[in-house]
């Protein structure tokens, strides 16, 4: 028996952890995985794998792997395929590609968002490159993760670079995690590391969330339960208390903000439409008191009042909002409300504070596979691709259509599409079915082959989305190719995916077959520029080194498997702007923080959204009359057992966090439900059967189901695995046209 070789690699799927993985390999077989367990004085944060990372080989190398190209032989979505050769697969692909291009034009082609390969060499960008070289394609913008908070941050601050490096949180006197659950949703390795240090140093931590999540437990934090989609009502009430107690930083508001009061409104705007007047009820007669918010949020008025005073007097304090609150109907307003509180208390531009918003904190360039400009010059919000399949010819700028270079502050330009989507490339993605809202609507739409005529999927497994392919191609896992990974946020480094084993059976990288397709349509030279897969990796890395000279030579980087940048002093966002606003304006049209958004004031929007941060009662929220039929709110979360849908086929990880409906004990009792009972969750969009978990770790009137379980309908169309998007909506948010999938009303009954 040969000796064990230890090969360094990194996680490459769409998880923020990007952990270091050491594959212990003997005779071409991975015997186990290990990880980095401790930091160093120069790099104190270890890139330590969680249970998901240490089970990558059990997930990706099982018997359920797709190993050969296949074509559909049954009804689309039925899951019936027959094995074919790679030659036949490329023949079919080439024929359909040319037919659809020549019949409907470049705008009929769409590359679905949500690629599970979060690394330089990823299939979606490769296909974008080929289509851009061949006339273009219908592009997309936003993401399922952060559409609302990014748009809200950009219209307020003019940039999404609003995040403070976590080590600075040690200078805070209070930390509020609002819809932020880093113990289960791993954005990075630094966040929970420094939160634990802050807790150990005696800094109070409060978590606002519908669930008493694992972050509350890990930090022994104070938990304030809240009803989903009511976050901006809580922000309004906190702001009201701060004003009534005269705790605001008026100097900061006067010098840096637009629209807080009537004296600081943009020229031409109604001076009464300012934040202060709204909060005090001067315009609508409704002061936004804690008592007003209690009826909406479910949080006692005394708790709201105490929270506001604690936050306003603990300066500096960090109010850090996660992506959960903004994935609700009117999610833009939840994000803007949190930003308002940061401004109201002067916690912007100071050490220990936090500006709020998206929280990007970029200090090094992130490399990517090059994509030329899209000649078709049209793009739509990622959440509306199903509309473009169904009625793309009727979509306009009011649906979010933009040119490829049109920014958030640009005015609509009368755009339309010249084709519905007729061909979809769904590469390493389960978004086609599983992660998009209202699965049953999408299923019905895609089963109609007269609408979208051809779907190509490249994947490792027969996922819910792969079942809807016309042509299904087997990809390779992280162990079967080289790649370069990059972090989501913080902990600045680059990781190298070393190849550990040879590709299984007939599995191929997307680059291989896209290059072959390019050759068949006469574009191989333009697509490859004479480089093979490995040469592209080397070229892109060496090109990055010309701008990041700290990086080591390519071979040194590959051998070590990781490079951590030297940690230096991290800037405080907007420090210069706050210190000297006259000479350092904010990057907005007005040069100030736009609490009153001139963009929203002028925008002709299909749905109502106000120019200031303020609560708007959402459809399917707790005040919707629909609650008479469906009295329970349903929200989702990112479970520690999966990264989106990755790992749901791993029985070991499913045991870590079984798919169950969280329901409060009082709500369960009124329905005669016992812990572990099989229940039916339903609304007008669909039905799910799962066991119930009765717990007081969830707000009353709220239920929760972790997202990412693979959609598995029975003969009656009832999902039996717990895929939450059977019940979620495809209703977009009003400004970002983003994902509001956490805002849903349901009923639950015992089976």
Beta strands, then each sheet from edge to edge (+ up, - down):
strand 1: 5-10
strand 2: 20-26
strand 3: 29-35
strand 4: 70-72
strand 5: 81-83
strand 6: 109-111
strand 7: 138-141
strand 8: 174-178
strand 9: 204-208
strand 10: 222-224
strand 11: 257-258
strand 12: 317-321
strand 13: 378-381
strand 14: 423-427
strand 15: 454-459
strand 16: 471-474
strand 17: 483-486
strand 18: 493-497
strand 19: 562-564
strand 20: 593-594
strand 21: 632-638
strand 22: 660-663
strand 23: 678-683
strand 24: 686-694
strand 25: 702-707
strand 26: 744-750
sheet 1: 1+ 2- 3+
sheet 2: 5+ 4- 16+ 15+ 14+ 6+
sheet 3: 7+ 13+
sheet 4: 10+ 9+ 8+ 12+
sheet 5: 11+ 20+
sheet 6: 17+ 18- 19+
sheet 7: 21+ 25+ 22- 24- 23+ 26- 21+
end
